[in-house]
Amino acid sequence: MSTNQEQEQERPFNPLAVMNREELDVQIATAKKFPRSITAFKRLAEEMATIDEETAASMFYILPRAGKRIEGPSVRLAEIVGSAWGNVRYDGRVTEIQDKVVVGQGTCLDLERNTGARIESRRRITKRSGERYDDDMIAVTANAAISIALRTAIFKIVPFAYVKPIYEKCKEVSLGK
């Protein structure tokens, strides 16, 4: 008996893994049958992201840091981009809560192009004094870690060259232009 056959016999049957594999195979076949249109993606993503000033303003963030402004696309824009891009699966979750950090993970899989990204984001869960956050603040920080990881994973799969014009349009619309 070969080593692979021995390993397969040692592994217990996992019906959930079989179902997930079959589900993924169907999704890949469907993605190949109905390929995305870049033109349709651009139109749909821009429509959704700029539907009104409030929505457009949620598509980016501006944070003051050390006397400077850090600016970038938000997880809300990443979610719209993932939705409009089509033929992708994406998700986020907490993978670990340690004494001082929480680890969020974001995954994005392009079913049509057979590419994927899995990103981890670590966020501190202690105050400057070293005291650990309370449970509510840990939950808020965990959600932030997931959002950062998910946003990064989606933007690793969808080329930002397609996203940048939408991002810039969101900034204009948020200002009432």
C-alpha positions, 0 to 999 in steps of 0.5 A: 500500500502506498503512503498516500493510501495509508494516510487516506485510511488514517484520516476520518471521513469528513462529510463537511469537507466533501460538501465544501469541496463539491460546493466550491467545484460548482461555484468555480464551474458557474464562474467559468460559465458566466465570466465577469465583465469589467465594464459591468463591474465598474458601473455597478461598483460606482453606482453602489458606492456613490448612491448618496453623500453618506454612502460615498463618505463611508467608502474611505477613512481619514485618520489623524496620526502623528500630525499627519492624515492617513487616508484610504479605502474603507472595508465598506468600499471593499465589500462593494468591490467584492460584490460587484467584481463577482465570482468571488468568495470572501469572509473574515473571522477572528483566529486568535485572542491572545493576552495582548492582541487579537488576530483577525483573518480575511480571505478572498478567493477569485473563483474565475481566475483561481487566485486567492489571498488570506491576510491576518491583522493583529490589533492591540487589546491593551491600554497604554498602561498595559491593562487589558481592554474590557470584553466589549472593547475587545469585541470592537477591536476584533471587528476592526482586525477582521475589517482590516484583514478583509479589506486587504484580502479583497484589494489583493484580488481585485486590481486597485487600478479598477478601484481607484477611479471609484474611490476618487469619485466617492470622495467627490460625491461625499463633498456634494460634488 
